[in-house]
Amino acid sequence: MSVSFDRVSDIYDATRGLPTSTSVAVTDTILNLTSATPDTKFFETGIGTGRIALPIVQRGYSYTGVDISEKMLAELQRKLEGISHRLTTVKADATSLPFADNFFDVALTVHVFHLISNWQQALAEIRRVLKSGGIYLYSHGSVYENSNQDKFDFEQKLQDIMADYDFPLPRYGAIEEEVLDILREQGATLETVVAARWQSELTVGKLLEHHQNKVSRHTWHLPDDIFARVIQNLRDWSLQRYGSLDYDLSGERIVKIVVVRNWA
Ligand SMILES: C[S@@+](CC[C@H](N)C(=O)[O-])C[C@H]1O[C@@H](n2cnc3c(N)ncnc32)[C@H](O)[C@@H]1O
């Protein structure tokens, strides 16, 4: 089982986009870590709308990406209309890649493995298509640098309310440590790099709005009537817990990349 992002393809960039300086820092880090040259062949599983890929493609590199969401891929291609580029996108499942063995120099996955139930197979496929000696860059997603207890409480409360209605948050795929454990078991050498950090502005009201607009997968499994009740309960609880929807949840976020070597 996987989670397609078809339903949010039109709002993904507006709701998940990285600040420009963060995006530049992430791109520079990736190109430096991989010592990229014009011949380097990049590959990304779950490329989405190209949050990571697009800036690399715009710098002229050869890049191939797969995604199960046709709409996410269409959004990415739309952004390249009229521009000469070396991006190939294919609608395909991460667990069955339509590429030859030993084909790409660099593989990336960013914020995808939590969505794929057979993530072990997706990992095996990446290993198969990566050239011997190739580099794999793994990022579970951007996270708060320090624990943000106020935000954590909000997310936990959302989960508790959904569980109370017998619709607990589904666990689709892997947590980060599970992926890293397998990579270590398979003999890989791992190095963690913080590619970027930035101050993320957030209030309780904005976070509530985020869930109310079904921006993230957390509430996608709820029937409409339950969804409405969950949001109402969450709003009532938030007003009690934080006193105001303007309560500040801002914090420093980071993009962490695990550099995987000696694996393929
Ligand atoms: C959270 S988005 C991340 C997109 C991109 N990597 C980024 O960082 O912006 C996850 C993407 O993975 C795709 N996806 C989920 N399961 C997949 C699978 N089994 N095979 C390929 N893509 C998948 C979704 O459709 C979505 O576009």
The ligand as a MOL file (V3000), in Angstrom:
LIG
                    3D

  0  0  0     0  0            999 V3000
M  V30 BEGIN CTAB
M  V30 COUNTS 27 29 0 0 0
M  V30 BEGIN ATOM
M  V30 1 C 5.5480 13.8550 0.7540 0
M  V30 2 S 5.7160 13.7180 -0.9920 0 CHG=1
M  V30 3 C 7.4480 14.1030 -1.1860 0
M  V30 4 C 7.8050 14.5100 -2.5900 0
M  V30 5 C 9.2500 14.9770 -2.7830 0
M  V30 6 N 10.1850 13.9100 -2.5370 0
M  V30 7 C 9.5260 16.1670 -1.8830 0
M  V30 8 O 10.3430 16.0610 -0.9700 0
M  V30 9 O 8.8790 17.1890 -2.0830 0 CHG=-1
M  V30 10 C 5.6920 11.9780 -1.2670 0
M  V30 11 C 5.5640 11.5850 -2.7210 0
M  V30 12 O 5.7620 10.1680 -2.8160 0
M  V30 13 C 4.8180 9.6400 -3.7350 0
M  V30 14 N 4.6570 8.2110 -3.4570 0
M  V30 15 C 4.0190 7.6160 -2.4200 0
M  V30 16 N 4.0980 6.2930 -2.5250 0
M  V30 17 C 4.8200 6.0150 -3.6430 0
M  V30 18 C 5.2390 4.8180 -4.2910 0
M  V30 19 N 4.9250 3.6120 -3.7950 0
M  V30 20 N 5.9540 4.9010 -5.4240 0
M  V30 21 C 6.2930 6.1120 -5.9450 0
M  V30 22 N 5.9080 7.2870 -5.3820 0
M  V30 23 C 5.1940 7.2420 -4.2420 0
M  V30 24 C 3.5800 10.4990 -3.5020 0
M  V30 25 O 2.6700 10.4470 -4.5920 0
M  V30 26 C 4.1990 11.8750 -3.3150 0
M  V30 27 O 4.3460 12.5620 -4.5360 0
M  V30 END ATOM
M  V30 BEGIN BOND
M  V30 1 1 1 2
M  V30 2 1 2 3
M  V30 3 1 2 10
M  V30 4 1 3 4
M  V30 5 1 4 5
M  V30 6 1 5 6
M  V30 7 1 5 7
M  V30 8 2 7 8
M  V30 9 1 7 9
M  V30 10 1 10 11
M  V30 11 1 11 12
M  V30 12 1 11 26
M  V30 13 1 12 13
M  V30 14 1 13 14
M  V30 15 1 13 24
M  V30 16 1 14 15
M  V30 17 1 14 23
M  V30 18 2 15 16
M  V30 19 1 16 17
M  V30 20 1 17 18
M  V30 21 2 17 23
M  V30 22 1 18 19
M  V30 23 2 18 20
M  V30 24 1 20 21
M  V30 25 2 21 22
M  V30 26 1 22 23
M  V30 27 1 24 25
M  V30 28 1 24 26
M  V30 29 1 26 27
M  V30 END BOND
M  V30 END CTAB
M  END
